Amino acid sequence: MQYRLKTALLKTALPVALVSTLLAAGCTQKPSATTTDATKTDRSIASPSAETVDRLRGVVEPATAKKPYRIGIAVVQLADDYWKGMVYGLVDEAKQSKVEIVRVLAAGGYGKTSEQIAQLEALEALKVDAIILGAADFDGYDQVVKRLTDKGIKVIAAGVPVNSKLVSLGVTMDEIEIGKTIASYICKQDAKAEVIALPGPKGPAWNKLRFDGVQAGAKDCPGMKLVGNTFAGDITIEDGQSQASDMMIKYPEAKYIYAAAGGLGTGAGLATKRMNRETKVVTSAVTAKTVDLIKDGHIAMVVSEPGILIGRSLVQYTIRLLNGDPMPNLKKGDPIPYPQFLIPMFELTADKLPSYNLSTYDQPPTGWQPPASAQAAAQ
């Protein structure tokens, strides 16, 4: 399967942001009374007790850096809990692992490839040992990655894929499996459901792969019908509200809404609430409003995308890479052109809320803001 994924200049409210040395940013986290779990890709579930909460959730053993490595970070944005949580996990894990986060940069949104390439060049000038890259788009990075790797700088993909064989590895989730998990959940509830699909923006690879999974899952569910199916907008709450409202008017019999991720799912849930519809949203990635929408019955299920855990795992794999240590549990990335470590999934539903620890794996501590967010807000 081949993907031709063009750069899309998408809407965003966040300008380019810069954070210098976040290690002093106050990253101490106190676990809450509840806990989360790790699941296998066959969607089985195993929940540890509150007393056994592990910051790495057992997915990788802590490594010891052989040198005080210098790491640069460039991510898509810092406007949502997923990327903010990942940065929190990166910064806190680096602090615990005795490596230095030299600088954190945010492109300002999906599609802002040129802005992010300039940021990668800035990190190159700082002579870092490695760069953790949450790419703003799939294509357009091969030349800059080659320039970095020619200078001995390792590049590790964070959370979303990037089209370069020179990337050493990625730490993410199985996008196709996320889509299949969502379709499987809906099928178990109603095998003949009409499902509004909001697959997210044009351009990025992650949501294209995710929607491939939804479509594959729908084919395995006799009677399920996907409608809408249009790549558009961004993944903001406003996009979710407007797209879901329009689609519910167009398809009044739809029983479920698939929303690609994050704010798109939250916005869709708010739209069903505002319109007093019984249409249930199934989505991925937790936002600040997700729990309330689950409790109210507007979001039926969300696949956890634990940004904090992904950030911590990225630091651990970067240390192993720089040490020359073994790299356990890497899988072929096809159609992604480099090996990946895939974080196990968890299906969060209303009955699981009491025993799920969002603050350990998904969301940064309440009120925690990277300095970049404050700087961006002042601009």
Secondary structure, DSSP 8 states (H G I E B T S, - for coil): ------------S---EEEE-GGGS-------S----EE-TT--EE---GGG--TTTTSS-----SS--EEEEEES-SSSHHHHHHHHHHHHHHHHHT-EEEEEEE-SSTT-HHHHHHHHHHHHHTT-SEEEE--SSSSS-HHHHHHHHHTT-EEEEESS--S-TT--EEEE--HHHHHHHHHHHHHHH-TT-EEEEE---SS-HHHHHHHHHHHHHHHTSTT-EEEE----S-SSHHHHHHHHHHHHHH-TT--EEEE-SHHHHHHHHHHHHHTT---EEEEES--TTHHHHHHTTSEEEEE---HHHHHHHHHHHHHHHHHT---TT-B--TTSSS-EEE----EE-GGGGGG--HHHHTS--TT---HHHHHHHH-
